[in-house]
Amino acid sequence: MKPASLRPFLPRPALRRRCYAVQAPGAPTLQVFNRNTKYLQKERAASNTEASRKVDYLKDEVAIRLCERLLDIKRHFPSVLDLGANACNIARALTLPNPDPSPSTPTSPPLSTHLTHLTAADSSPTLLNRDASLAFNSSLNLTRTILSDEEYLPFEKESFDAVLSSLSLHWINNLPSVLAQINNILKPDTPFLAAMFGGDTLFELRTSLQLAELDRRGGVSPHISPLADVRDMGGLLGKAGFKMLTVDVDDIIVDYPSSFALMTDLQDMGESNAVLGREMGGIGRDVLMAAEGIYRELHGNQDGSLPATFRMIYMIGWKEGEGQPMPLERGSADVNMKDILEGGGKK
């Protein structure tokens, strides 16, 4: 006797239906950050002008260090883009007197003399225009442009002689795409200079919160955003088409009276957590108190302050152009590096 079959009892559409998984057009994009949340955080932070300006110490310092790299490029830039301009910290740094840190040049003209026009672009109109009335605006030819999103650049191909970006790229979801777009809007043989948080930034706060949550709640929720590693940035720049790459790291350590003061400053900077899928609402009081104690025990200074490490990744890449220096082909050298290190000569 044949076993009973369920096929006669199933509806006819179910017998013929077949399902397929089809990838959407274009390269897949991993969404890590909620861009709308980040926009609201920056708008909220900039709305309190006084508090926002007080915490510009980090963005101003990084902008100065980034702009100093222009001193090594002996050329004039007619049109420059500041991508993710925040409160125009780069524009302010360009107008500072005596930017050359070398003791041999105690006086030097502002770096704004190296360019004709600067376009400052950001998605937060309140932050971008926060300091529009300050004196530095009259020291250079500056235009502010509001972007719908820093991940989609609305500029024409080969329209800029240099692109700078300071403390903005670490909130980008599709970093390879943005780097390729930057390469596209640069003229041939022109530079891209950027600084971004990376690697072990705020590792002290990260580990303290994780240990506190494990102790109080038995689990961990992401409170600090994931950041790119310096080892990844060279590869990303190369894939985007940049040549003659330079990537280096610099740690800036800031001492705070408490972890609460650190988190308040991060909020006033507009640098709060914006990871998709993060736990909504504030961190529990018990977790915060436990994290404060752990922070002091593991990382505290002898004077009672708490250090916070901001690891900066600085990068320079050049768009390919005619007459640009190129590396020699592999195997074409006539000197052995081993012989040089050992004091020898040619092969």
N, C-alpha and C positions, 0 to 999 in steps of 0.2 A: 504494500500500500504506500502510495506516494505521500511525503510529508505535506502538510498544509502550506500554502503560499499566501503571503500577504498582498501580492500584487493586485489581485482583483478588488481589494478593498481600498486601495490608495486612489486619490483623485488623479485623473488623467494628466493635468499639468505637472503634478509631482513626478510622474514617470518620465517626462521628457525634459524636465528642467535641469540645466547644467550651469554651474557658477564658475566664473573666472576672476582672478585677481590681476588687474592691469595697472601698471605704474603710470602716474600722471606725467604729462610731457615735461621735459626739462630735468635738470639734475635734482635729486632729492635733497631737501634742506632740513637739517636737524634744528628744531626750534628749542633753544635753551632758555631764552629770556623773553619775558612779556614786554614787548616794545611799548604798548600803551601804558603799562604800569610805570615803566621808566620815564615816559613823557610826563605823567602826572607827578612823579616824584621830583623831577627837575623843576616843573612849574611851581609846585608847592614850596620847594626850597627857595627859589628865586623870589617868590612873593614876599618873603621876609628879607628885605634888602640888607638890613644891618647884620643880621645873623649870617646871611649868605656871604657877605664880604669878609666877615671875621674868619671864616674857614677857607678862604682862598689861598692860604699860605702854601698848601701843597701844590695846587694847580699853577700858582704863580711861579713857584720854584722850578717845577718840571718844565714849564714853558720857557723859562730863562735858559735852562740847561739845553733844551732842544734847539732854541734859536742860536745859541753859541756855536752850534755845528755849522751854521751858515758862514761863519768866519773862515772856514776851510775851503769854501767854494768861491773862487775869485771870478765872479760874474755878476751882472745885473739881471734882475728878474722883473720884466714888465708887468706880468700878471701872476698873482699867487693866490691859491685857495687855502683857507684854514678850515678843514673839514672837522665837524664836531667842535665848534669854537667855544662852547660853554659860554662864559661871560666875556669873551674876547681876550682871554689871558695871553694869547700869543701876540695880539696886536699891542697890548700893554708892554709886553717884554721887548718888542721891536723898537719901542720909542725910548727905552731906558738909555741914559748917557753912559759912555765908556763901557761898552759891552765886552770888550776884549779882556779876559782875565789875566793875560800875560803881563808880568811886571815890566817888560820891555816897552809896552805901549800903555802908559798910565792914562793917556787921553785918546779916545777914539770916537768917531761919529756914531750915532745910533744906527742900529741895523735896518731901520726903516729907510735909510738912504740907499740900501741895496735893492729896493723894489719900487715899482711905480704905483701899483694898485693892489690892494688886498681885499679879497672877498671872504668874509666870515660867515660860515653856514652852519646852522644848527636847527634841530627840530623843535626846540623850546623857545618860543618868542619872548617870554618873560625873562628867561635867563640870558638870551642873546642880547636883549636891549636893556639889561639891568644897569649898565654903566655907560649908556649912550650920552649922558650929559657930562661925563668926566673930561678932564683936560686932554688926556692922551689922544682922544678922537681927532683933535685938530692937528696932530703932529704927523699924520699920514693919511693917504687917500684910502678910506675904508668904506666898504659897502657891506651891509648886513643882509643875508638871504635866509629866509625861513624854509627849511626842508620838510616835506611831509614825512620823510623817514630817511635817516642817514644810510640805510641799506640800499637806497635807489637814488643814484646821482643824476640830476636832470641836466647836466652840463654837456655841451657839444664836444665832439671828438677833437683832441689836440687843441684845447682852448686855454691851457695854463702852462706857465713856465716853471712852476714848482707847486707841489701840494704838501702842506704840513698838517699834522693831526696830533693833538696832545690830549691824552686821557679821555678818549672817546671810543676807540676801537674795541675796548674790552667788553662793550655792551652789544657788539654786533653778533647776530646769529650766523649769518653766512659770510664769514670773513674771506674765504677765497674769492667769492663773487665781488665783494667790495674792493679788494685789492686789484682784481682784474679791471673793474670800472675805473679805478684811480689811474691805472696804467693807460687806459683808453683816453682819458681826458687830458693826459700830459702830452706836451709836444715832444718830438724826438730828442734824445740826449738831454733830458731834464730830470731833476731829482724828486724823490718822495721821501720826506723825513717825518718820522712818527715816534711817539712815546706812548706806552700803554702799561697798565698794571699787568703783572704776570707772575707765574710761578708761585712762590711762597708768600705772596702778599698777605699780610694779616694772619700769618700762621699761628701767632700767639693767641689771638682771639678765636680763631677757628678751632684749635685743639681744646681750648678752655670750655667753649660752648658744647663741643661734642662730649667731653668727659662729664660735664655737668648734666647733660641730658641723659646720658647712659646711667648715671647714678640716680637721678630723680625720676626718670620716666622709662628707663629700660630700652630706649631707642634713640635714634639720631634723625634730626630734620635739617635740611640744608639751610643755613642762615647766611652763608657767605658764598658769593657766586664762584663757579669754576673759572679758572683763568688759563690762558695759553701759556705754554712753556717756551723758554727761549730756544730750545732745540727745534721747535716746530716752525718758528717764524721764518728762518732762512729758507726752508723748503716751500712754505706758502708764498713767499715773495718770488722765488724762482719760478714756481708754477704759474704765477700771475704775469710773468714775462719780464720781470726786473732783472737788471744786470748789475755787476760790480757791487755786490751786497756787503753791507756792514751791519752787524747785529751785536750789541753789547748790553750789559746788565749793570745796574747801579741800585744799591739799596739806600733808601732814605728812612732813617729811624727817628720817630717822633715820640717823645715822652709825654704821657698823659697822667693826670692825678688818679684816674680810675678808669675801669672799663666802661662805666656809664658815660663818662666824658667823651671817650673815643666814639662810642656808638651815637651820641648826640651830634658830634661833629660830622660823622659819616652821613647822618640824616640831613643835616644842614647843607652838606655838599651836594645832595641829590644822589648819593652813592649807596642808598639802601638796597637791600636784596630785591631782585626782580626775577628770580628763577621761576619758570613755569612749574606748577605743581607744588610750590612751597606751602608750608602750613600757614593758613591765614590767621590774622590776629597777632597780638604781641606775644613775646616770649614770657613764660610764667615767671612770677616774682621769685619763686624758689629756685628756678633754674638760673636766673640772673645772679642771685646772691651766691649760689654755689660756683658759678663761673668766675665771679669776682675773686673768691678765695683761691680757686685753682690757678687763675691768672697770676695772682701775687706769689703763690707758692712756687710755680714753675718758671715764671719769667720776670718777676719783679726786680726792680733795681734796689740798691742799698738805701737810697734816699726816700724810698716809698713810692716812687713813680712807676708807671707801667710802660714799657717800650712797645711800640707798634711798628712793625717793619713793612714798608711799602717797597716792593721790588719792582723797579722800573726796567722795561725792555725798550731800548732805543734802537731804531732801525733806519737805514738809509738804503734806498735802491734807485737805480737809474733806468729810465726807459731807454731801450735800445735806439741808437741813432748812428748816422754815418760819421766816420772819423773817431768813434768812441774807442778807447783802449780796450783790447780784447785779450783774454788769457791765451797763452800758447797752447798748441795741441799737446795732449798727453803723450809723454815719451820723447818730446822734442828737445828737452834740456840737455846741455853738454857738461853739466857740473853735477856731481853727486852730493846730495845734502850731507850724507854721512862723512864725506871727505872734508866738507867745510867745517862741520862741528868738531872733527878731530884735528883740524888745522891743516888739512891737505889742500890740494889744488884740483886741477882738471883730471878727468879720467885718463 
